[in-house]
Amino acid sequence: QVQLVESGGGLVQAGGSLRLSCAASDRMYTMAWFRQAPGKEREFVGAITKNTYYADSVKGRFTVSRDNAKNTVYLQMNSLKPEDTAVYYCAATKRYSGTNYREYDYWGQGTQVTVSS
């Protein structure tokens, strides 16, 4: 059973930064981040294979990176805005996957990110 364990998150003021981490118990091809705000659908944030791709809403502010030796993916979030407030989820697959959350097989437990204005 593959497990994804997230860490990081918390409360930060607008304009601040946070870094999330997600460690997988097995090697993954695509590792991604999604987020879900109350009353909204889960939305794609960013993902990494050999390349990285991002939602337009976070491009230029968020960076996804990975350490393959540790099977770990990171989400560096800079210039945070109140609208970034959500539960952030790590997701992964052993194949190429895109921006649709239904494509992902494995999920972390979620971590709350709150940005105050």
VMD Tcl script that builds the backbone (N, CA, C; Angstrom):
set m [mol new atoms 351]
animate dup $m
set s [atomselect $m all]
$s set {name element resname resid chain x y z} {
  {N N GLN 1 A 0.841 -1.176 0.000}
  {CA C GLN 1 A 0.000 0.000 0.000}
  {C C GLN 1 A 0.893 1.250 0.000}
  {N N VAL 2 A 0.757 2.036 -1.047}
  {CA C VAL 2 A 1.553 3.255 -1.149}
  {C C VAL 2 A 1.001 4.310 -0.201}
  {N N GLN 3 A 1.894 4.983 0.484}
  {CA C GLN 3 A 1.486 6.066 1.381}
  {C C GLN 3 A 2.176 7.356 0.987}
  {N N LEU 4 A 1.431 8.446 1.092}
  {CA C LEU 4 A 1.976 9.785 0.903}
  {C C LEU 4 A 1.795 10.537 2.214}
  {N N VAL 5 A 2.884 11.056 2.748}
  {CA C VAL 5 A 2.831 11.749 4.035}
  {C C VAL 5 A 3.254 13.195 3.831}
  {N N GLU 6 A 2.319 14.097 4.114}
  {CA C GLU 6 A 2.568 15.517 3.923}
  {C C GLU 6 A 3.041 16.169 5.212}
  {N N SER 7 A 3.780 17.260 5.048}
  {CA C SER 7 A 4.161 18.094 6.183}
  {C C SER 7 A 4.256 19.539 5.704}
  {N N GLY 8 A 4.224 20.440 6.656}
  {CA C GLY 8 A 4.230 21.859 6.338}
  {C C GLY 8 A 2.839 22.422 6.478}
  {N N GLY 9 A 2.606 23.559 5.912}
  {CA C GLY 9 A 1.316 24.214 6.040}
  {C C GLY 9 A 1.265 25.065 7.293}
  {N N GLY 10 A 0.135 25.745 7.482}
  {CA C GLY 10 A -0.029 26.590 8.649}
  {C C GLY 10 A -0.644 27.918 8.292}
  {N N LEU 11 A -0.446 28.878 9.173}
  {CA C LEU 11 A -1.012 30.217 9.010}
  {C C LEU 11 A 0.098 31.206 8.653}
  {N N VAL 12 A -0.162 32.021 7.633}
  {CA C VAL 12 A 0.826 32.998 7.188}
  {C C VAL 12 A 0.100 34.259 6.744}
  {N N GLN 13 A 0.769 35.386 6.844}
  {CA C GLN 13 A 0.177 36.627 6.362}
  {C C GLN 13 A 0.317 36.740 4.850}
  {N N ALA 14 A -0.559 37.499 4.261}
  {CA C ALA 14 A -0.482 37.740 2.821}
  {C C ALA 14 A 0.894 38.301 2.462}
  {N N GLY 15 A 1.439 37.781 1.367}
  {CA C GLY 15 A 2.776 38.162 0.943}
  {C C GLY 15 A 3.866 37.256 1.471}
  {N N GLY 16 A 3.514 36.401 2.408}
  {CA C GLY 16 A 4.485 35.507 3.013}
  {C C GLY 16 A 4.710 34.239 2.198}
  {N N SER 17 A 5.498 33.337 2.776}
  {CA C SER 17 A 5.882 32.099 2.096}
  {C C SER 17 A 5.678 30.893 3.004}
  {N N LEU 18 A 5.442 29.760 2.376}
  {CA C LEU 18 A 5.361 28.476 3.067}
  {C C LEU 18 A 5.919 27.408 2.150}
  {N N ARG 19 A 6.393 26.324 2.733}
  {CA C ARG 19 A 6.827 25.180 1.936}
  {C C ARG 19 A 6.159 23.917 2.459}
  {N N LEU 20 A 5.568 23.187 1.540}
  {CA C LEU 20 A 4.967 21.892 1.847}
  {C C LEU 20 A 5.881 20.782 1.329}
  {N N SER 21 A 5.861 19.669 2.047}
  {CA C SER 21 A 6.620 18.493 1.633}
  {C C SER 21 A 5.684 17.293 1.589}
  {N N CYS 22 A 6.013 16.345 0.738}
  {CA C CYS 22 A 5.219 15.109 0.638}
  {C C CYS 22 A 6.162 13.962 0.311}
  {N N ALA 23 A 6.254 13.003 1.221}
  {CA C ALA 23 A 7.130 11.856 1.040}
  {C C ALA 23 A 6.305 10.640 0.661}
  {N N ALA 24 A 6.693 9.994 -0.434}
  {CA C ALA 24 A 6.010 8.781 -0.894}
  {C C ALA 24 A 6.782 7.549 -0.435}
  {N N SER 25 A 6.046 6.457 -0.210}
  {CA C SER 25 A 6.687 5.221 0.246}
  {C C SER 25 A 7.217 4.395 -0.916}
  {N N ASP 26 A 6.989 4.866 -2.157}
  {CA C ASP 26 A 7.462 4.180 -3.347}
  {C C ASP 26 A 7.775 5.228 -4.409}
  {N N ARG 27 A 8.538 4.804 -5.420}
  {CA C ARG 27 A 8.899 5.738 -6.484}
  {C C ARG 27 A 7.670 6.032 -7.336}
  {N N MET 28 A 7.479 7.324 -7.647}
  {CA C MET 28 A 6.352 7.756 -8.440}
  {C C MET 28 A 6.833 8.478 -9.685}
  {N N TYR 29 A 6.037 8.418 -10.760}
  {CA C TYR 29 A 6.408 9.142 -11.975}
  {C C TYR 29 A 5.917 10.574 -11.916}
  {N N THR 30 A 4.625 10.752 -11.699}
  {CA C THR 30 A 4.059 12.091 -11.568}
  {C C THR 30 A 3.728 12.361 -10.107}
  {N N MET 31 A 4.194 13.482 -9.614}
  {CA C MET 31 A 3.824 13.931 -8.270}
  {C C MET 31 A 3.229 15.326 -8.398}
  {N N ALA 32 A 2.137 15.556 -7.710}
  {CA C ALA 32 A 1.371 16.778 -7.935}
  {C C ALA 32 A 0.816 17.326 -6.639}
  {N N TRP 33 A 0.358 18.554 -6.731}
  {CA C TRP 33 A -0.332 19.221 -5.635}
  {C C TRP 33 A -1.686 19.720 -6.129}
  {N N PHE 34 A -2.691 19.472 -5.317}
  {CA C PHE 34 A -4.031 19.992 -5.531}
  {C C PHE 34 A -4.436 20.762 -4.278}
  {N N ARG 35 A -5.494 21.537 -4.400}
  {CA C ARG 35 A -6.013 22.217 -3.214}
  {C C ARG 35 A -7.536 22.286 -3.295}
  {N N GLN 36 A -8.127 22.396 -2.126}
  {CA C GLN 36 A -9.587 22.469 -2.063}
  {C C GLN 36 A -9.989 23.441 -0.980}
  {N N ALA 37 A -10.691 24.486 -1.380}
  {CA C ALA 37 A -11.228 25.459 -0.447}
  {C C ALA 37 A -12.652 25.057 -0.077}
  {N N PRO 38 A -13.165 25.516 1.050}
  {CA C PRO 38 A -14.529 25.144 1.471}
  {C C PRO 38 A -15.561 25.493 0.405}
  {N N GLY 39 A -16.402 24.529 0.081}
  {CA C GLY 39 A -17.462 24.743 -0.889}
  {C C GLY 39 A -17.016 24.752 -2.334}
  {N N LYS 40 A -15.746 24.447 -2.575}
  {CA C LYS 40 A -15.233 24.452 -3.942}
  {C C LYS 40 A -14.698 23.083 -4.327}
  {N N GLU 41 A -14.572 22.862 -5.637}
  {CA C GLU 41 A -14.007 21.611 -6.115}
  {C C GLU 41 A -12.497 21.595 -5.907}
  {N N ARG 42 A -11.963 20.382 -5.855}
  {CA C ARG 42 A -10.521 20.229 -5.772}
  {C C ARG 42 A -9.902 20.729 -7.066}
  {N N GLU 43 A -8.882 21.565 -6.953}
  {CA C GLU 43 A -8.274 22.148 -8.146}
  {C C GLU 43 A -6.782 21.857 -8.210}
  {N N PHE 44 A -6.304 21.742 -9.427}
  {CA C PHE 44 A -4.898 21.488 -9.697}
  {C C PHE 44 A -4.064 22.707 -9.343}
  {N N VAL 45 A -2.893 22.462 -8.730}
  {CA C VAL 45 A -1.959 23.538 -8.408}
  {C C VAL 45 A -0.707 23.413 -9.272}
  {N N GLY 46 A -0.052 22.281 -9.214}
  {CA C GLY 46 A 1.160 22.074 -9.984}
  {C C GLY 46 A 1.581 20.626 -9.922}
  {N N ALA 47 A 2.436 20.218 -10.851}
  {CA C ALA 47 A 2.886 18.834 -10.906}
  {C C ALA 47 A 4.277 18.768 -11.507}
  {N N ILE 48 A 4.912 17.627 -11.278}
  {CA C ILE 48 A 6.265 17.443 -11.786}
  {C C ILE 48 A 6.431 16.011 -12.273}
  {N N THR 49 A 6.983 15.893 -13.467}
  {CA C THR 49 A 7.454 14.622 -13.986}
  {C C THR 49 A 8.930 14.847 -14.249}
  {N N LYS 50 A 9.316 14.851 -15.526}
  {CA C LYS 50 A 10.648 15.360 -15.864}
  {C C LYS 50 A 10.577 16.879 -16.050}
  {N N ASN 51 A 9.359 17.359 -16.202}
  {CA C ASN 51 A 9.082 18.787 -16.338}
  {C C ASN 51 A 8.101 19.198 -15.250}
  {N N THR 52 A 7.871 20.488 -15.157}
  {CA C THR 52 A 6.876 20.986 -14.219}
  {C C THR 52 A 5.783 21.725 -14.974}
  {N N TYR 53 A 4.578 21.709 -14.440}
  {CA C TYR 53 A 3.479 22.472 -15.019}
  {C C TYR 53 A 2.587 22.961 -13.894}
  {N N TYR 54 A 1.977 24.123 -14.129}
  {CA C TYR 54 A 1.277 24.847 -13.075}
  {C C TYR 54 A -0.074 25.369 -13.535}
  {N N ALA 55 A -0.944 25.563 -12.552}
  {CA C ALA 55 A -2.168 26.304 -12.812}
  {C C ALA 55 A -1.804 27.776 -13.035}
  {N N ASP 56 A -2.576 28.432 -13.870}
  {CA C ASP 56 A -2.301 29.848 -14.161}
  {C C ASP 56 A -2.343 30.699 -12.895}
  {N N SER 57 A -3.195 30.318 -11.954}
  {CA C SER 57 A -3.382 31.128 -10.744}
  {C C SER 57 A -2.158 31.151 -9.833}
  {N N VAL 58 A -1.250 30.202 -10.013}
  {CA C VAL 58 A -0.080 30.146 -9.135}
  {C C VAL 58 A 1.237 30.321 -9.885}
  {N N LYS 59 A 1.168 30.368 -11.209}
  {CA C LYS 59 A 2.373 30.459 -12.014}
  {C C LYS 59 A 3.168 31.706 -11.635}
  {N N GLY 60 A 4.460 31.516 -11.432}
  {CA C GLY 60 A 5.319 32.631 -11.031}
  {C C GLY 60 A 5.414 32.837 -9.530}
  {N N ARG 61 A 4.519 32.212 -8.783}
  {CA C ARG 61 A 4.539 32.348 -7.310}
  {C C ARG 61 A 4.869 31.022 -6.623}
  {N N PHE 62 A 4.410 29.924 -7.186}
  {CA C PHE 62 A 4.628 28.612 -6.587}
  {C C PHE 62 A 5.631 27.825 -7.424}
  {N N THR 63 A 6.405 26.989 -6.748}
  {CA C THR 63 A 7.375 26.128 -7.425}
  {C C THR 63 A 7.272 24.711 -6.888}
  {N N VAL 64 A 7.129 23.766 -7.814}
  {CA C VAL 64 A 7.130 22.344 -7.466}
  {C C VAL 64 A 8.512 21.783 -7.790}
  {N N SER 65 A 9.068 21.044 -6.844}
  {CA C SER 65 A 10.356 20.396 -7.068}
  {C C SER 65 A 10.309 19.013 -6.430}
  {N N ARG 66 A 11.307 18.203 -6.753}
  {CA C ARG 66 A 11.313 16.853 -6.181}
  {C C ARG 66 A 12.739 16.404 -5.904}
  {N N ASP 67 A 12.831 15.498 -4.941}
  {CA C ASP 67 A 14.078 14.817 -4.615}
  {C C ASP 67 A 13.826 13.335 -4.855}
  {N N ASN 68 A 14.284 12.833 -5.978}
  {CA C ASN 68 A 13.981 11.453 -6.342}
  {C C ASN 68 A 14.621 10.446 -5.382}
  {N N ALA 69 A 15.751 10.800 -4.808}
  {CA C ALA 69 A 16.410 9.897 -3.868}
  {C C ALA 69 A 15.562 9.685 -2.615}
  {N N LYS 70 A 14.726 10.674 -2.307}
  {CA C LYS 70 A 13.870 10.589 -1.116}
  {C C LYS 70 A 12.411 10.345 -1.475}
  {N N ASN 71 A 12.102 10.199 -2.762}
  {CA C ASN 71 A 10.705 10.049 -3.211}
  {C C ASN 71 A 9.831 11.155 -2.628}
  {N N THR 72 A 10.342 12.360 -2.643}
  {CA C THR 72 A 9.676 13.485 -1.997}
  {C C THR 72 A 9.455 14.621 -2.993}
  {N N VAL 73 A 8.283 15.223 -2.888}
  {CA C VAL 73 A 7.953 16.398 -3.694}
  {C C VAL 73 A 7.716 17.565 -2.760}
  {N N TYR 74 A 8.063 18.744 -3.237}
  {CA C TYR 74 A 7.934 19.962 -2.455}
  {C C TYR 74 A 7.058 20.968 -3.196}
  {N N LEU 75 A 6.408 21.819 -2.437}
  {CA C LEU 75 A 5.670 22.944 -3.006}
  {C C LEU 75 A 6.116 24.194 -2.253}
  {N N GLN 76 A 6.910 25.021 -2.923}
  {CA C GLN 76 A 7.322 26.291 -2.362}
  {C C GLN 76 A 6.322 27.343 -2.796}
  {N N MET 77 A 5.702 27.987 -1.828}
  {CA C MET 77 A 4.652 28.965 -2.103}
  {C C MET 77 A 5.127 30.339 -1.632}
  {N N ASN 78 A 5.267 31.245 -2.574}
  {CA C ASN 78 A 5.690 32.615 -2.281}
  {C C ASN 78 A 4.582 33.591 -2.644}
  {N N SER 79 A 4.691 34.798 -2.130}
  {CA C SER 79 A 3.706 35.848 -2.422}
  {C C SER 79 A 2.288 35.344 -2.218}
  {N N LEU 80 A 2.069 34.709 -1.101}
  {CA C LEU 80 A 0.773 34.091 -0.836}
  {C C LEU 80 A -0.325 35.142 -0.720}
  {N N LYS 81 A -1.511 34.743 -1.189}
  {CA C LYS 81 A -2.683 35.610 -1.172}
  {C C LYS 81 A -3.785 34.931 -0.352}
  {N N PRO 82 A -4.728 35.713 0.184}
  {CA C PRO 82 A -5.835 35.092 0.929}
  {C C PRO 82 A -6.588 34.044 0.106}
  {N N GLU 83 A -6.683 34.233 -1.185}
  {CA C GLU 83 A -7.389 33.261 -2.026}
  {C C GLU 83 A -6.627 31.954 -2.197}
  {N N ASP 84 A -5.399 31.878 -1.704}
  {CA C ASP 84 A -4.663 30.612 -1.691}
  {C C ASP 84 A -5.054 29.737 -0.499}
  {N N THR 85 A -5.861 30.264 0.389}
  {CA C THR 85 A -6.302 29.502 1.554}
  {C C THR 85 A -7.089 28.272 1.132}
  {N N ALA 86 A -6.646 27.110 1.604}
  {CA C ALA 86 A -7.274 25.835 1.215}
  {C C ALA 86 A -6.576 24.701 1.956}
  {N N VAL 87 A -7.152 23.529 1.837}
  {CA C VAL 87 A -6.447 22.304 2.214}
  {C C VAL 87 A -5.663 21.855 0.990}
  {N N TYR 88 A -4.380 21.645 1.171}
  {CA C TYR 88 A -3.503 21.244 0.070}
  {C C TYR 88 A -3.236 19.751 0.163}
  {N N TYR 89 A -3.374 19.075 -0.972}
  {CA C TYR 89 A -3.190 17.637 -1.055}
  {C C TYR 89 A -2.060 17.297 -2.011}
  {N N CYS 90 A -1.245 16.357 -1.592}
  {CA C CYS 90 A -0.249 15.753 -2.463}
  {C C CYS 90 A -0.904 14.576 -3.179}
  {N N ALA 91 A -0.572 14.376 -4.451}
  {CA C ALA 91 A -1.106 13.258 -5.224}
  {C C ALA 91 A 0.000 12.692 -6.098}
  {N N ALA 92 A -0.128 11.423 -6.455}
  {CA C ALA 92 A 0.926 10.788 -7.242}
  {C C ALA 92 A 0.387 9.623 -8.058}
  {N N THR 93 A 1.089 9.336 -9.141}
  {CA C THR 93 A 0.828 8.151 -9.936}
  {C C THR 93 A 2.164 7.583 -10.435}
  {N N LYS 94 A 2.094 6.355 -10.954}
  {CA C LYS 94 A 3.293 5.733 -11.504}
  {C C LYS 94 A 3.357 5.864 -13.017}
  {N N ARG 95 A 2.551 6.771 -13.576}
  {CA C ARG 95 A 2.533 7.042 -14.997}
  {C C ARG 95 A 2.389 8.553 -15.172}
  {N N TYR 96 A 2.416 9.018 -16.440}
  {CA C TYR 96 A 2.158 10.435 -16.654}
  {C C TYR 96 A 0.699 10.752 -16.352}
  {N N SER 97 A 0.477 11.801 -15.590}
  {CA C SER 97 A -0.879 12.270 -15.320}
  {C C SER 97 A -0.898 13.779 -15.430}
  {N N GLY 98 A -2.074 14.309 -15.709}
  {CA C GLY 98 A -2.197 15.730 -15.969}
  {C C GLY 98 A -2.808 16.512 -14.848}
  {N N THR 99 A -3.777 17.354 -15.197}
  {CA C THR 99 A -4.320 18.298 -14.231}
  {C C THR 99 A -5.641 17.859 -13.611}
  {N N ASN 100 A -6.165 16.723 -14.013}
  {CA C ASN 100 A -7.444 16.243 -13.491}
  {C C ASN 100 A -7.208 15.358 -12.281}
  {N N TYR 101 A -7.808 15.662 -11.159}
  {CA C TYR 101 A -7.528 14.904 -9.938}
  {C C TYR 101 A -7.950 13.436 -10.066}
  {N N ARG 102 A -8.863 13.153 -10.983}
  {CA C ARG 102 A -9.320 11.764 -11.152}
  {C C ARG 102 A -8.241 10.863 -11.745}
  {N N GLU 103 A -7.199 11.467 -12.296}
  {CA C GLU 103 A -6.129 10.677 -12.902}
  {C C GLU 103 A -5.154 10.115 -11.860}
  {N N TYR 104 A -5.270 10.577 -10.610}
  {CA C TYR 104 A -4.272 10.249 -9.598}
  {C C TYR 104 A -4.722 9.104 -8.700}
  {N N ASP 105 A -3.788 8.210 -8.409}
  {CA C ASP 105 A -4.104 6.986 -7.666}
  {C C ASP 105 A -3.862 7.114 -6.167}
  {N N TYR 106 A -2.908 7.931 -5.802}
  {CA C TYR 106 A -2.485 7.986 -4.401}
  {C C TYR 106 A -2.573 9.432 -3.905}
  {N N TRP 107 A -3.012 9.551 -2.641}
  {CA C TRP 107 A -3.260 10.871 -2.065}
  {C C TRP 107 A -2.704 10.970 -0.651}
  {N N GLY 108 A -2.207 12.176 -0.327}
  {CA C GLY 108 A -1.834 12.461 1.042}
  {C C GLY 108 A -3.053 12.824 1.866}
  {N N GLN 109 A -2.830 13.063 3.135}
  {CA C GLN 109 A -3.929 13.312 4.060}
  {C C GLN 109 A -4.445 14.743 4.002}
  {N N GLY 110 A -3.702 15.633 3.370}
  {CA C GLY 110 A -4.086 17.032 3.276}
  {C C GLY 110 A -3.496 17.844 4.420}
  {N N THR 111 A -3.158 19.085 4.105}
  {CA C THR 111 A -2.636 19.988 5.116}
  {C C THR 111 A -3.233 21.379 4.885}
  {N N GLN 112 A -3.626 22.020 5.964}
  {CA C GLN 112 A -4.305 23.311 5.858}
  {C C GLN 112 A -3.297 24.438 5.660}
  {N N VAL 113 A -3.581 25.279 4.688}
  {CA C VAL 113 A -2.831 26.520 4.486}
  {C C VAL 113 A -3.825 27.672 4.610}
  {N N THR 114 A -3.546 28.587 5.519}
  {CA C THR 114 A -4.410 29.744 5.731}
  {C C THR 114 A -3.592 31.012 5.561}
  {N N VAL 115 A -4.068 31.875 4.677}
  {CA C VAL 115 A -3.378 33.142 4.409}
  {C C VAL 115 A -4.276 34.272 4.899}
  {N N SER 116 A -3.786 35.024 5.859}
  {CA C SER 116 A -4.573 36.126 6.408}
  {C C SER 116 A -4.251 37.428 5.673}
  {N N SER 117 A -5.263 38.276 5.591}
  {CA C SER 117 A -5.075 39.542 4.861}
  {C C SER 117 A -4.594 40.651 5.788}
}
mol reanalyze $m
mol bondsrecalc $m
mol representation Tube
mol addrep $m
